Amino acid sequence: MVQKCASLFLVRVLWVHSNRKGYRDRMEEKKLEKNVIEDLIHQAFEAQAKAYVPYSQFAVGAALLARGGRIYQGCNIENASYTPTNCAERTAFFKAVSEGITEFDAIAIVGNKKFVPKGEGDYCPPCGVCRQVMREFCNPETFQIILAKSETEYRIYTLKELLPLGFGPEDLI
């Protein structure tokens, strides 16, 4: 009986997961063209300039590429009580989701202290909470995370590389 229940559960998980809106499209890895990568990075720097960071002075910008090609910018927004602070990546995701967009191909992230010139400093990977938000909406095998110091100096990772063994919606079915 236990084996039969486990088999039925697995079949249900596979059926539901395979029938989620857009899942089949998300299985194909899309190679981003260089001009798209550079534009995403440029827009992430634009968003970084809007960051509200009076406490840490660490400004982060993100540019999120939706499946249809639209780009959503986000910046980090600090708060005096710290906990309500929102990261740039989540700001971009929440802007898109609030407009009904839930399928994404890539995100570019830039970040550093406000006084550090573009191209200097280090890469700014997303925090664990942001990685988990990405996992909610993105296929970990194909979603690309671009960490950049400048439009020409960047690294690209998949979500799975930055969040191995991630917990996603299919784990709750």
C-alpha positions as CSV (number, residue, x, y, z in Angstrom):
1,M,0.0,0.0,0.0
2,V,2.8,2.4,0.9
3,Q,4.5,1.7,-2.5
4,K,1.3,2.3,-4.4
5,C,0.6,5.6,-2.6
6,A,4.2,6.7,-3.3
7,S,3.8,5.8,-6.9
8,L,0.5,7.7,-7.2
9,F,2.1,10.7,-5.5
10,L,5.0,10.7,-7.9
11,V,2.7,10.4,-10.9
12,R,0.6,13.3,-9.7
13,V,3.7,15.5,-9.0
14,L,5.1,14.7,-12.5
15,W,1.7,15.4,-14.1
16,V,1.1,18.7,-12.3
17,H,4.6,19.9,-12.8
18,S,4.7,19.0,-16.5
19,N,1.3,20.8,-17.0
20,R,2.2,24.0,-15.2
21,K,1.8,27.0,-17.5
22,G,4.8,27.4,-19.7
23,Y,6.8,24.5,-18.2
24,R,7.5,22.8,-21.5
25,D,8.9,26.1,-22.9
26,R,11.1,26.5,-19.8
27,M,12.8,23.2,-20.5
28,E,14.7,24.6,-23.5
29,E,17.8,26.5,-22.5
30,K,17.9,29.8,-24.3
31,K,21.3,31.3,-25.0
32,L,21.2,35.0,-24.5
33,E,22.8,37.1,-27.2
34,K,25.7,39.4,-26.1
35,N,23.7,42.6,-26.9
36,V,20.8,41.3,-24.6
37,I,23.3,40.6,-21.8
38,E,24.9,44.0,-22.2
39,D,21.4,45.7,-22.2
40,L,20.4,43.8,-19.1
41,I,23.6,44.9,-17.3
42,H,23.2,48.5,-18.4
43,Q,19.6,48.5,-17.1
44,A,20.8,47.0,-13.8
45,F,23.2,49.8,-13.4
46,E,20.4,52.3,-14.1
47,A,18.4,50.7,-11.4
48,Q,21.3,50.7,-9.0
49,A,21.5,54.5,-9.3
50,K,18.0,54.6,-7.8
51,A,18.8,52.5,-4.7
52,Y,17.6,53.9,-1.4
53,V,20.6,52.9,0.9
54,P,21.1,55.6,3.6
55,Y,22.3,53.1,6.1
56,S,24.6,50.6,4.4
57,Q,25.6,52.7,1.3
58,F,25.6,49.4,-0.6
59,A,23.5,50.0,-3.7
60,V,22.2,47.0,-5.8
61,G,20.4,47.1,-9.1
62,A,18.7,44.3,-11.0
63,A,17.2,43.9,-14.5
64,L,14.8,41.0,-14.9
65,L,14.1,39.7,-18.4
66,A,10.6,38.4,-18.7
67,R,9.7,35.6,-21.2
68,G,8.1,38.2,-23.6
69,G,11.2,40.3,-23.7
70,R,10.1,43.1,-21.3
71,I,12.7,44.1,-18.7
72,Y,11.8,45.0,-15.1
73,Q,14.2,47.0,-13.1
74,G,14.6,46.8,-9.3
75,C,16.8,48.4,-6.7
76,N,17.4,47.7,-3.0
77,I,15.3,49.8,-0.6
78,E,16.5,50.0,3.0
79,N,14.5,50.8,6.1
80,A,15.6,52.0,9.5
81,S,14.3,48.9,11.2
82,Y,16.2,46.7,8.7
83,T,13.7,43.8,8.4
84,P,11.4,45.6,5.9
85,T,14.4,46.2,3.7
86,N,13.9,44.8,0.2
87,C,16.6,43.5,-2.2
88,A,16.9,44.7,-5.8
89,E,16.1,41.2,-7.2
90,R,12.9,40.9,-5.3
91,T,11.9,44.4,-6.2
92,A,12.2,43.5,-9.9
93,F,10.3,40.2,-9.4
94,F,7.5,41.8,-7.4
95,K,7.1,44.6,-10.0
96,A,6.7,42.0,-12.7
97,V,4.4,39.6,-10.8
98,S,2.2,42.6,-9.7
99,E,1.6,43.2,-13.4
100,G,0.7,39.5,-14.1
101,I,4.1,38.4,-15.4
102,T,5.4,35.1,-14.0
103,E,7.7,33.6,-16.6
104,F,11.3,34.8,-16.8
105,D,14.5,34.0,-18.7
106,A,17.3,35.9,-16.9
107,I,18.3,38.6,-14.4
108,A,21.4,40.8,-14.3
109,I,22.6,42.0,-10.9
110,V,25.1,44.7,-10.0
111,G,26.0,46.0,-6.6
112,N,28.7,47.7,-4.6
113,K,29.3,50.6,-2.1
114,K,28.1,53.8,-3.7
115,F,31.6,55.3,-3.9
116,V,33.1,52.3,-5.8
117,P,33.4,53.1,-9.5
118,K,31.8,50.8,-12.1
119,G,34.1,47.9,-13.0
120,E,35.8,47.9,-9.7
121,G,34.9,45.9,-6.6
122,D,33.4,42.4,-6.8
123,Y,30.4,40.5,-8.1
124,C,27.2,40.8,-6.1
125,P,25.4,37.4,-5.9
126,P,21.8,37.3,-4.8
127,C,21.0,36.5,-1.1
128,G,19.3,33.2,-0.1
129,V,15.8,34.8,0.1
130,C,16.1,36.2,-3.4
131,R,17.3,32.9,-4.8
132,Q,14.2,31.3,-3.2
133,V,12.0,33.9,-4.9
134,M,13.6,33.1,-8.2
135,R,13.0,29.4,-7.6
136,E,9.3,30.1,-7.2
137,F,9.0,31.4,-10.7
138,C,11.9,30.1,-12.7
139,N,13.2,26.8,-14.0
140,P,16.5,26.3,-12.1
141,E,18.0,24.4,-15.1
142,T,17.5,27.3,-17.5
143,F,17.1,30.6,-15.6
144,Q,20.3,32.6,-16.1
145,I,21.8,34.9,-13.4
146,I,24.2,37.4,-14.7
147,L,26.5,38.9,-12.1
148,A,28.3,41.9,-13.5
149,K,31.0,44.4,-12.6
150,S,30.5,46.2,-16.0
151,E,28.8,45.7,-19.3
152,T,31.9,43.7,-20.5
153,E,32.9,42.0,-17.3
154,Y,30.4,39.5,-16.0
155,R,29.7,35.9,-15.1
156,I,26.6,33.8,-15.9
157,Y,25.2,31.1,-13.7
158,T,22.0,29.0,-13.8
159,L,19.8,29.2,-10.8
160,K,20.6,25.6,-10.0
161,E,24.2,26.4,-9.7
162,L,23.5,29.1,-7.1
163,L,20.7,27.2,-5.4
164,P,21.4,23.4,-5.6
165,L,18.7,21.2,-4.2
166,G,16.3,24.1,-4.2
167,F,12.8,23.9,-2.8
168,G,10.1,24.8,-5.3
169,P,6.3,24.7,-5.8
170,E,6.3,21.1,-7.0
171,D,7.6,20.1,-3.6
172,L,4.3,21.1,-2.0
173,I,2.1,19.0,-4.3
